[in-house]
Amino acid sequence: MTDNTPAKILIVDDDPDIVTFLSYNLKSRGYTIETAADGNEMIRKARAFRPDLILLDIMMPYKDGLTALQELRTMPELADTAVILLTALTDERSEIEGLKKGANDYITKPIKTELLTTRIQAALRRVKGKEEAAEERVSFQGLEINKTRFTVAFEQQQIVLARKEFELLYLLASSPGRVFLRQEILQRVWGTDVIVGDRTIDVHIRKIRQKTGLDLITTVKGVGYKFDFTGVGTA
């Protein structure tokens, strides 16, 4: 989730009327919505959709919400996903159990739209604050390079780089406009334990340019390279 993209919410409930009601109201507020009808489907959808927040009913067939939540919290790629439990249960024990299993909030049915929206906004702010505090990333004109997640995206489209390609790109992007000498690049990306030559850098730079299709890196002849992103593709 970034400032320029709508938050993604996965609604999980076996009552189609509630799913329709929540989907309509949240879509009208600009959220991107996906739905699931039970805990098993929630896990599958969460892996593919990568939601910022899940609205999760507790009482569902096949796999109940608390069991699904417990499984979700073992998945590193979804560790930061906020979860708000939705349930008709009103006893304190159920609420405590849900929070212990990793829920961020708990709302009882019938659902009041304004209250739910406020709770969603609060949960998303907390998630965004944690991401910004924990993640190392740089952004330039639609390009985001995230060192914590080892991801590169341009205009929200993921670009897959090999590990050393990513490390080289992040090194240059961390100081845009600065010329990195070849020897410094070798030491900081490959270290002193691996013997590689200047040609290795050239090959990796070429692969980065090919895979991104962007004008990212400028060659300073006889010296080294610098990050100089214009936001314009090379094609």
N, C-alpha and C positions, 0 to 999 in steps of 0.2 A: 504494500500500500504506500503510495506517495501522495504528495499534495495535489498532483494533477490527475490522479486516477480515482474513480469511485471505489469505495470499499466493497469487497465481495462478501456476501452473507449467504450461508447455507442454512436453509430452513428444514428441520427434521421433525416430522410429526406424522402420525398415521391417520389423522383426521383431515381429509381433503378440503373441508370447508375452512379449517384454520389455516392450512397451507395457502389456499387461494386468497384468503383475507390478508394474511401477512405479506404475501408476495405483492399483491396490488398496492398496499400501503407503502411498503419499503421501496418498490420500484418507482413510485410517484415521488419519493424523496431522493431519487438519484442513485440508489444502491444497485449493484449488479447481483442478481439472485439466482441461486440454484436450489433444488429441493430434493429431499429424500423421505422415504416413508417408514424406515426402520433403521436400527443400528448398523446392520450389515451394509445396507446401501449407503449410510452416512460415511462409513470408513472408505468405501470405494470412491464416492463422490469427493470426499475431502482430499484424497490423494491426487485426484485429477484436477479439481477446481482450485485447490489451495486457498480456501476462504480466509478472510481476515477475522471473521466472527461466525460462530455457529449458534443458532437458536435451536435448542435441543429439548424435545419432549422426553419425559422420564418413562412413562408407561407406554411401551410399544411392543409389538410382536417380534419374534425371532431373536432379537437382541435388544434389551432395554437400554434406555439412555445412559444410565450410570455405568453399565458394563462397557458400552461404546465409548463413553468419556474416558474411562480407565485405560482402554486400549489406545485411544487417541493420544493420551499423555505419554505413551511410550515411544511415539514416533517423532524423531528429532526434527524432521522437516515441517512438522505442524506444532512444534513446542510453543510457539508464540501466538497461536490462534486463540482468540478469546472465545469463551463459551458461556452463554446465558441459558440456564435451565428454565424450561416452561413446564409447569405441572399443575394438576388439580389438587395435588397433595398439599395440605396446609400445616402439617405437624412440623415442629422444630427439628426433630430427628432427621427427617428426610432432607431438610435444608442443610444441616450440618454435614450429613454424609456426602451430599453433592459437592459442597465446598471442599471437603477433605479430598475428594477424588480429582479436584482440579478445576472445578467450575469457577468462573469469575463473578457470577451474579446469579440470582434466583428470583423468578417472577411467577406468581400464582395466577391461574386462570380463574375467571375470564380476564382476558388480556385487555388492558387499557392502552390504546394506541400511543397517546402522548407520553405516558409513563415509559412504555417500551422504547420509544424513540430516544427519549432522554437517557435511558440506561445504555442503549446501544452506543450513543455518541460518547458517553463517559468511558465505556469499555474500550472503544476504538482509540480514544485519546491516550488511555493508559498503554495500550499496545504500541501505538506510534511513538510515545515517549520512550518506552523500553528499547524499541528498535533503533531510534536515533542515538540513544546513549550507548548501546552495545555495538552497533555496526560501524565498520570503517568503510566508507564509500565516497566516491567523487562523482559529480554530475556535470555534464556540459551539453547544453542545447539538445536535449532529448536522449543523450547518451548517459547511461549509469553503469559504473563499474563498482561492484560491491565486493570488497575483499573478505568480509566475514562469510558471505555465502558462496564466494568464488563464482559470481555470475556477471555477465555482461549483457546489457540490453540497449537497443536503440529504438526509440519510439515504441517501447513496450514489447518489442520483438526480441526474444532471447537469441544470443549469439554464443555458440559453443566453442570454447578454446581449450587447448591442452593446458596442463598446469603451468608449465614453464612459459608458454605464450601469455597466459593470464598474468603471471608474476612480472613478466617483462613489461606488459602493457600498463599494469597498475603502477609499477615503479616510475615509468615515464609520466603517466597521468597525474601522479601525486605532486609533481612540480612542473606544471605546464609552462612551456617556453624555455625551461632550463635545458642546456645541452649536457647530456650524460656521456662521459667518455666511455669508450669501449671497455677499457679495463675495469672501470667502476661497475658497469653493467654485468660483466662476467663475475665479479666478486659478489655483488649483491643478489644476483639471481641464481647463479650456479654454485657460488661459494668456492672455497679453496680446496675442497676434497675431491672435486671432479675436474679433470683436465679437458677443457674444450678450447676451440680456437675462435678467431674472429668470424670465421665463416658460419659458425653456429648462430651467432647473433643475426647475421644477414638472413639466414634461412627462417628463423623465427619471426623476424620483422616481416618478411614476405608472406608468411602464412597468416599473420595477424591482418595484414592488408587484404589478403584474398578472402579470409573468412568473414571479416566485418564489412567489406565493400565500402569502407569509409576512408576519407583522407584524414588519418589520425596522426601519423608519424612523419616527421621531416628528417631526411638524411643531411647531416652536416659533413660534407665530404672531407675525409681524412681525419675527422675528429670523433664523431659519434652520432647520436640521435636525440631528437627532442619531440615532445608531445605538442602538437599544434593543430588542434581539432577545429575545423571550420563549420562542421555540421553538414557538409556537402559530400555526397557519395563520390567514389572514384569513377563509377560507370558513366 
